[in-house]
């Protein structure tokens, strides 16, 4: 035991002697063994590590050595060595006897980016050791890390982490890391310009009040600057994305308006084309009907002439009267068909249609007048046709 104490005494654990430090660590009054002087090195670890295997030593003492070496690797940011060390000795100490093993496992999973498992183990430590300052900070820190890796963390968990940090700031307002962790949580919970400004002020405060006597002073300040740059980068990206989204929405609105305008023009053009095509088809139909009616009239006149020629008892006036009336009726039918198929409300009835109808009426009147009031006078062509 004396040999062990002599070795540990050279590490200068906090400001109290080695034996008290070990006992208080086991009682969970302090989770982190701060190395005040950079006197611990690989040679010291090589001397301490075999003692963990020495079962003749007290179990509590062996755990302190185990935790001391892990703390050294964590302070010096050696996650690979940390995890390798845990893999070797994790079966030596259980969580029931040594609840700080939950924190050991939390760091273990955090080192390999399994953030949900890290949070679960930190929550177990917080449940078993609810008033432990280091456990509260570690729990909040892992929530912040998970958010930085874009893990889906409920707001209730983030609020719980913020409450833990607020309690620790009230208990010790000179511990820089609390402010940095709080700033990271605030920004990632609700990334806005306001939360960014508050987070930046908190991290800058952590930089200002960090204890320069700590052996990991430079490492911590570097971490703070890294977190500051990270939230600055994310805020800048958020603003750029927001500006891009605004520009995109504006361009999409303009494009939609342009498309709607073009669509309206296209519909109008298509409607005009359909109307013009319909008018053209109607005109063609009317033309064909007119031609058909004309030929039908000619055929009817020819047939009527032939029929009259075969009836010698008919006088010239009677035959002429019938032909004129027939021609008038046919022309009137032709005009009526034209009005029926080509009538347009906007343009009305063409003047030539009125002329055709008027001519047909004249022919009918002339035929009626000749047949009833004109005395028949045989002519050469009448004797030729009617004998």
Helices and strands as residue ranges (DSSP letters): H 2-9, H 18-26, H 42-53, H 59-75, H 79-89, H 101-111, H 115-128, H 133-148, H 155-171, H 176-189, H 193-209, H 217-309, H 316-342, H 351-373, H 380-386
